[in-house]
Amino acid sequence: MGAGSRVRSFVALPVPDGFATRLGSLMRELEPVVPGLRFVRTESIHVTLCFLGSATEEQLAILAPRLQAAAARCPRGEARVAGLGLFPGRGAPRVLFIGLALPERFATLQRECEAAAVAAGFVLENRPFHPHLTLGRWSSRSRRPRLPAADLGPCPLEDLVLFASNTLPGGSVYTRQAQFPLPG
């Protein structure tokens, strides 16, 4: 990143490869149920804790040590992954997701990441945190599908990552800018 350039960024908990494989199997099972849905790449699946938007190098330099400190206070653990859902809650769906039941320490980590981002000069969206894993997106209007039950069990969460997002014709590509292992 050069001086004065900006990069679209976010803070997240990535899903380990082994669990991403399980999510890929679920997505293949869902293909006939959700026509017109463009599934995300399994290697890109993550729990977004804080969307930063357009970031400068200076902002990210201020943010990184604050994220490292927040990660050091949050022991690694697991989140239960279950329950398919759609965003928005009514009308034509735009996103298919599977929900997460996060232990309280991860909700605390999410709040600390938001506070760190504000302290680094970011203006955040005023939305409540809804932990989920995005499975796919519709690019055109579609009817709300009938979703089957889905319970994938516990997913390990072991790292906090500052990602850069690059939108390409085939979908977004996420690059790890900084990674902070959770203790434990």
C-alpha positions in Angstrom: 0.0 0.0 0.0 1.5 3.3 -1.0 1.3 6.7 0.8 -2.2 8.1 0.7 -3.7 4.9 -0.8 -6.7 3.2 0.8 -7.7 -0.4 1.2 -11.1 -1.9 2.0 -10.6 -3.7 5.3 -12.4 -5.7 8.1 -11.6 -7.6 11.3 -12.7 -11.2 11.5 -12.3 -14.7 13.0 -11.4 -17.0 10.1 -12.8 -20.5 9.9 -10.2 -23.3 10.0 -9.7 -25.3 6.8 -11.2 -28.5 8.2 -14.4 -26.7 9.2 -14.5 -24.9 5.9 -14.6 -28.3 4.2 -17.7 -29.1 6.2 -19.3 -25.8 5.1 -18.5 -26.7 1.5 -20.3 -30.0 1.8 -23.3 -28.1 3.2 -23.3 -25.7 0.3 -23.2 -28.5 -2.2 -26.3 -30.0 -0.5 -28.1 -26.6 -0.6 -27.5 -26.0 -4.3 -30.9 -27.4 -5.5 -32.7 -25.5 -2.7 -31.3 -22.0 -3.4 -31.5 -21.3 -7.2 -29.6 -18.3 -8.4 -27.3 -18.1 -5.3 -23.6 -17.5 -5.8 -21.8 -19.4 -3.1 -18.7 -17.8 -1.4 -15.3 -19.5 -1.6 -14.9 -21.8 1.4 -11.4 -20.6 2.0 -12.9 -17.1 2.5 -15.5 -17.9 5.1 -15.1 -15.9 8.3 -17.0 -14.3 11.2 -16.8 -10.6 10.6 -16.4 -8.8 13.9 -15.9 -5.2 12.6 -16.2 -3.9 9.0 -13.8 -0.9 8.6 -14.5 0.1 5.1 -11.8 2.2 3.3 -8.7 2.4 5.5 -5.4 4.3 5.2 -2.0 2.8 6.1 -1.9 5.2 9.1 -5.2 4.0 10.5 -4.2 0.4 10.1 -0.9 1.1 11.9 -2.8 2.6 14.8 -5.4 -0.2 14.8 -3.0 -3.3 14.7 -1.5 -3.0 18.2 -5.0 -2.4 19.7 -6.3 -5.6 17.9 -3.3 -7.5 19.2 -4.0 -6.4 22.8 -7.7 -7.4 22.4 -6.8 -10.8 21.0 -4.4 -11.4 23.9 -7.3 -11.1 26.3 -9.6 -13.6 24.5 -8.8 -17.3 24.9 -9.4 -19.4 21.8 -12.6 -21.5 21.9 -15.4 -22.9 19.8 -18.7 -21.5 18.5 -21.7 -23.7 17.6 -22.6 -23.4 14.0 -26.3 -24.0 13.3 -29.4 -22.5 11.8 -29.7 -21.3 8.2 -31.1 -17.8 7.6 -31.5 -15.0 5.1 -30.7 -11.3 5.1 -32.7 -9.2 5.0 -35.3 -10.7 7.3 -38.2 -9.9 4.9 -38.6 -9.6 1.1 -36.3 -10.8 -1.5 -33.2 -12.4 0.0 -29.7 -11.1 -0.7 -27.6 -13.3 1.6 -27.8 -16.9 2.8 -26.0 -17.5 6.1 -25.6 -20.0 8.9 -25.8 -18.7 12.5 -23.2 -18.9 15.3 -23.7 -19.2 19.0 -20.6 -17.4 20.3 -19.4 -17.7 23.8 -19.5 -14.3 25.7 -15.7 -13.8 25.4 -16.1 -13.5 21.6 -18.9 -11.0 22.0 -16.5 -9.0 24.3 -13.7 -9.4 21.6 -16.1 -8.0 19.0 -16.9 -4.9 21.2 -13.2 -4.4 21.8 -12.4 -4.5 18.1 -15.1 -1.9 17.4 -13.7 0.3 20.2 -10.2 -0.1 18.8 -11.5 0.8 15.3 -13.2 4.0 16.6 -10.0 5.0 18.5 -8.1 4.5 15.2 -10.4 7.0 13.4 -12.9 4.7 11.7 -16.6 5.5 11.5 -18.5 2.3 11.9 -21.9 1.2 10.8 -24.6 1.5 13.4 -25.8 -2.1 13.3 -26.2 -4.7 16.0 -23.7 -7.5 15.8 -25.3 -10.7 14.4 -22.7 -13.5 14.4 -23.0 -15.6 11.2 -21.1 -17.2 8.4 -22.1 -15.9 4.9 -22.6 -18.9 2.6 -23.7 -17.1 -0.5 -25.3 -14.0 -2.2 -28.0 -13.5 -4.7 -27.2 -10.9 -7.4 -30.8 -10.7 -8.7 -34.2 -10.8 -7.0 -35.2 -14.3 -5.9 -38.0 -15.9 -4.0 -37.3 -16.7 -0.3 -36.4 -20.4 -0.3 -37.5 -23.0 2.2 -34.4 -23.7 4.2 -33.7 -27.1 5.7 -32.4 -27.5 9.2 -28.6 -27.4 9.5 -26.3 -28.0 12.5 -22.6 -28.4 11.9 -21.6 -28.5 15.6 -18.6 -26.7 17.1 -16.2 -24.6 15.0 -12.8 -23.7 16.5 -11.9 -20.0 16.6 -8.2 -19.5 17.1 -7.1 -16.3 15.4 -8.1 -12.7 15.0 -7.3 -11.3 11.6 -7.1 -7.9 10.0 -8.2 -8.5 6.3 -7.9 -6.5 3.2 -10.7 -7.1 0.7 -10.3 -6.8 -3.1 -13.4 -7.1 -5.2 -12.9 -9.0 -8.4 -15.3 -10.2 -11.2 -15.3 -13.7 -9.7 -16.0 -12.5 -6.2 -14.0 -10.8 -3.3 -10.5 -12.0 -2.4 -9.4 -11.5 1.2 -5.8 -11.0 2.1 -4.5 -11.3 5.7 -2.8 -8.0 6.6 -2.1 -9.0 10.2 -2.9 -12.0 12.3 -3.2 -12.3 16.1 -3.4 -15.8 17.6 -5.8 -16.1 20.5 -4.1 -17.5 23.6 -4.7 -21.0 24.9 
